[in-house]
């Protein structure tokens, strides 16, 4: 098929459809090209071995984005062309056709719901990034007025030629010595240390312990045996009787025992409760049946 100028596949297929209405088109070209959809046109190479040909030496290009390709996958342009000029044609990849309906503004708003929800305040309520107040910042003049390094070193005693001897004299002259030394007035003096009592010797400690032991009146064996006998016989204190124990327990449990205010036998047993439930259920069923009969016309 010869094309001599820039072309569109839409125009090519329109001509092709017209050609199929002619005798020659029906006899020689019927079934040669299939329009799969509005974007893809397949040359049925098994029926018709069709190639595009350029009879000029000028390069020709396709003007639309429809795909024209051969069923056998071959390049659909004669190589080389008769005239030597090339043909630029869309043939490799399938053209995808949108099957959806046209989006409305409402559809777009729905899709952007998350992002739009983040615009939750008026933009005018946010900072306008106005020019900040720089009046409190240093000016060039104030920076220029700062002393230089040489001036600061000249006014610093440590860097202006002061010697160690000068520094020592400063700390020790006049009342400076008292001003800079530590306050030791609360520390012990030698006299207060000398006035402390002399520590006890080992002999003196032993003498004091011996005196304390001699003053201790330990019980005799007879006294210990008598005390043990009294404990065993219960003579050191009366053993509480059962009545005493019961009274003490009753006092401790007074609140709980007060709640047992009637004989348990006067209360309903589980069997009697079950029997009452049966009677109540039977009476309820009888009442419902009577009501239903009353309502029946």
C-alpha positions in Angstrom: 0.0 0.0 0.0 1.6 3.3 -1.1 1.5 6.4 1.0 3.2 9.5 -0.4 2.7 12.0 2.4 2.0 12.2 6.1 -1.0 10.1 7.0 -3.3 9.0 9.8 -4.4 5.4 10.4 -8.0 6.7 10.8 -7.9 8.0 7.2 -6.2 4.9 6.0 -8.8 2.6 7.4 -11.6 4.9 6.2 -10.2 4.5 2.6 -9.8 0.8 3.3 -13.5 0.5 4.2 -14.5 2.4 1.1 -12.2 0.2 -1.0 -14.1 -2.9 0.2 -17.2 -1.6 -1.5 -15.6 -1.9 -4.9 -15.4 -5.0 -7.0 -11.6 -5.1 -6.8 -11.6 -4.5 -3.0 -14.1 -7.3 -2.4 -12.2 -9.7 -4.7 -8.6 -9.0 -3.6 -8.6 -7.2 -0.2 -11.6 -8.5 1.7 -10.5 -9.7 5.2 -7.1 -8.0 4.8 -7.4 -5.6 7.8 -9.3 -6.1 11.0 -10.3 -3.1 13.2 -10.1 -4.6 16.8 -11.2 -1.3 18.3 -10.8 2.4 17.5 -7.1 2.3 18.5 -5.8 -1.0 17.1 -5.8 -2.2 13.5 -4.4 -5.6 12.5 -3.2 -6.6 9.1 -4.2 -10.2 8.6 -0.9 -11.4 7.1 -2.3 -14.9 6.6 -4.9 -13.5 4.2 -3.1 -10.5 2.8 0.7 -9.8 3.0 0.3 -6.0 3.1 3.2 -3.5 3.7 3.2 0.3 3.6 5.5 1.7 0.9 6.9 5.2 0.4 7.6 6.0 -3.3 9.3 9.3 -2.4 12.7 10.0 -0.9 11.1 12.1 1.9 10.5 10.6 5.3 6.8 10.2 6.1 5.2 10.0 9.5 1.9 8.9 11.0 -0.1 11.7 12.5 -2.4 9.9 15.0 -1.8 7.5 17.8 -3.6 4.4 16.4 -1.7 1.1 16.0 -1.3 -0.6 12.6 0.5 -3.9 12.9 0.8 -7.3 11.1 -0.6 -10.5 12.7 2.8 -12.2 12.1 4.6 -9.5 14.1 6.7 -8.2 11.2 7.4 -4.5 10.7 4.5 -3.3 8.5 6.7 -1.1 6.3 8.5 -2.3 3.1 12.2 -2.4 3.8 13.7 -0.7 1.9 10.9 1.4 0.5 10.6 2.0 -3.3 11.5 5.7 -3.1 14.0 5.3 -0.3 12.2 7.5 2.2 11.3 6.1 5.6 7.8 5.7 7.2 7.2 6.3 10.9 4.3 4.2 12.0 2.9 3.1 15.4 3.0 -0.7 15.4 4.7 -2.3 18.5 2.5 -1.8 21.5 -1.3 -2.1 22.0 -3.2 1.2 22.3 -5.3 1.0 25.5 -8.8 2.4 25.2 -10.6 3.9 28.2 -13.9 2.2 28.8 -15.0 4.3 31.7 -17.4 7.2 31.7 -16.3 10.8 31.8 -15.4 11.9 35.3 -17.5 14.7 36.9 -16.3 17.3 39.4 -18.2 15.3 42.1 -16.3 12.1 41.2 -13.0 14.0 41.5 -14.1 15.5 44.8 -14.9 12.0 46.1 -11.4 10.7 45.0 -9.7 13.7 46.7 -11.8 13.5 49.9 -8.8 12.6 52.1 -6.6 15.4 50.7 -9.4 18.0 50.7 -10.2 17.1 54.4 -6.7 18.3 55.3 -7.7 21.9 54.2 -9.4 22.3 57.6 -8.9 26.0 58.2 -8.9 29.2 56.2 -5.6 29.9 54.6 -5.8 33.5 55.8 -5.6 32.2 59.4 -2.1 30.9 58.7 1.1 32.9 58.8 1.7 35.2 55.9 5.5 35.1 56.4 5.5 38.8 56.7 8.9 40.6 57.1 10.1 39.8 60.7 10.9 42.6 63.2 14.7 42.9 63.0 14.9 46.0 65.3 16.4 44.0 68.1 19.2 42.5 66.0 22.7 44.0 65.9 23.4 46.6 63.3 26.6 46.8 61.3 27.6 49.8 63.3 27.2 47.9 66.6 29.2 45.0 65.2 32.0 47.4 64.1 32.1 48.9 67.6 33.0 45.6 69.2 36.6 45.5 70.4 39.2 43.7 68.3 41.1 40.7 69.4 44.2 42.8 70.0 42.1 45.2 72.2 40.7 42.4 74.2 44.1 40.8 74.8 45.5 44.2 75.9 42.8 44.6 78.5 43.0 41.0 79.8 45.5 40.7 82.7 46.3 37.1 81.6 47.4 38.1 78.1 48.7 41.7 78.6 52.2 40.9 79.9 51.2 40.0 83.5 53.8 37.7 85.1 53.2 34.9 87.7 54.8 37.2 90.2 52.3 39.9 89.5 49.4 37.5 90.0 50.9 36.2 93.3 51.4 39.7 94.6 47.8 40.5 93.7 46.5 37.6 95.8 48.8 38.2 98.8 48.9 41.9 99.2 47.0 43.8 101.8 43.6 42.3 102.7 43.4 40.2 99.5 45.0 37.2 101.3 42.1 37.0 103.8 39.6 37.6 101.0 40.8 34.7 98.9 41.8 32.1 101.6 39.3 29.4 102.8 37.3 30.0 106.1 38.9 27.6 108.6 37.3 29.1 111.7 35.1 26.1 112.3 38.0 23.5 112.2 39.5 22.1 115.4 42.6 23.8 116.8 45.6 22.0 118.3 44.4 23.1 121.8 41.0 21.5 121.3 42.6 18.3 120.1 45.0 18.2 123.1 41.9 18.6 125.4 40.3 15.4 124.2 40.2 12.6 126.9 42.9 10.0 126.9 41.7 6.7 125.2 41.0 3.8 127.6 43.6 1.0 127.8 42.7 -2.7 127.4 43.2 -3.2 131.1 40.7 -0.4 131.9 38.1 -1.9 129.5 38.5 -5.4 131.1 38.1 -3.9 134.6 34.8 -2.2 133.6 33.4 -5.4 132.1 34.3 -7.4 135.2 32.5 -4.9 137.4 29.4 -5.0 135.2 29.4 -8.8 135.3 29.8 -8.9 139.1 26.8 -6.6 139.4 24.5 -8.9 137.4 22.4 -11.2 139.6 21.7 -14.2 137.4 18.9 -16.7 138.3 20.0 -19.9 140.0 19.1 -23.3 138.6 16.6 -23.8 141.3 14.8 -20.6 140.3 14.8 -21.7 136.6 13.4 -25.1 137.5 10.6 -23.6 139.6 9.6 -21.2 136.8 9.5 -24.1 134.3 7.3 -26.2 136.6 4.9 -23.3 137.0 4.6 -22.8 133.3 4.0 -26.6 132.7 1.4 -26.7 135.5 -0.4 -23.7 134.2 0.2 -21.9 137.4 1.7 -18.9 135.7 -1.7 -17.9 134.3 -5.2 -19.4 134.0 -5.8 -21.4 130.7 -9.0 -20.0 129.0 -12.0 -22.4 129.1 -14.1 -23.4 126.1 -16.7 -20.9 127.3 -14.1 -18.1 127.4 -13.0 -19.0 123.8 -16.6 -19.1 122.6 -17.3 -15.7 124.1 -14.3 -14.2 122.5 -15.2 -15.6 119.1 -18.8 -14.5 119.5 -17.6 -10.9 120.2 -15.4 -10.9 117.1 -18.2 -12.3 114.9 -21.0 -10.2 116.4 -21.9 -8.6 113.1 -22.1 -11.8 111.1 -23.8 -13.8 113.8 -26.5 -11.0 114.2 -27.6 -11.8 110.6 -28.7 -15.3 111.6 -31.9 -13.8 113.1 -34.4 -16.7 112.4 -34.2 -20.4 112.3 -32.9 -21.7 109.0 -35.7 -24.3 109.0 -38.3 -21.5 108.6 -36.9 -20.7 105.1 -38.1 -22.4 101.9 -36.1 -25.4 100.6 -35.1 -25.7 97.0 -37.8 -28.4 96.5 -40.6 -26.1 97.8 -39.3 -23.3 95.5 -39.4 -25.6 92.5 -43.0 -26.6 93.3 -44.1 -23.0 93.6 -42.5 -22.3 90.2 -44.5 -25.2 88.6 -47.8 -23.9 90.1 -47.0 -20.3 88.9 -46.2 -21.5 85.4 -49.4 -23.5 85.2 -51.4 -20.6 86.4 -49.8 -18.3 83.8 -50.5 -20.7 81.0 -54.1 -21.1 82.1 -54.5 -17.3 82.2 -53.1 -16.9 78.7 -55.4 -19.6 77.4 -58.4 -17.9 79.0 -57.4 -14.5 77.5 -57.0 -16.1 74.0 -60.5 -17.6 74.3 -61.9 -14.2 75.4 -60.4 -12.4 72.4 -61.6 -15.0 69.8 -64.7 -13.5 68.0 
